[in-house]
Amino acid sequence: MSKAKFDKAVALVQGLPKEGPIKPSTDDQLYFYKYFKQATVGDVNTSRPGMLDFTGKAKWDAWESVKGTSQEDAWSKYVEKLIEVLKAVDHDTARSALAELEAA
């Protein structure tokens, strides 16, 4: 998996409109988050958020769950998940995004 393909996938995910046809589930969003953090930062390097920060804890726990994953593996997992999400949506926007990603 190339860094260019990962970067393209990140741009596509971050550019998804909230009200658009492609709506990753909360689990998908956590999946993207944990592999993005692992690919760009490496192993979790912060302390776990406090008891009342439910979103922060979920994100931290997700990132912690992929501790030890190499940068290249994180790139691959991120891109593969985006391809899976795009293929599940029957819409021109998804097909166009998939073509862009495959061309990267």
Summary of the structure (lengths in Angstrom):
residues: 104
radius of gyration: 14.2
end to end distance: 10.5
largest distance: 43.6
contacts: 267
relative contact order: 0.21
helix: 64%
strand: 0%
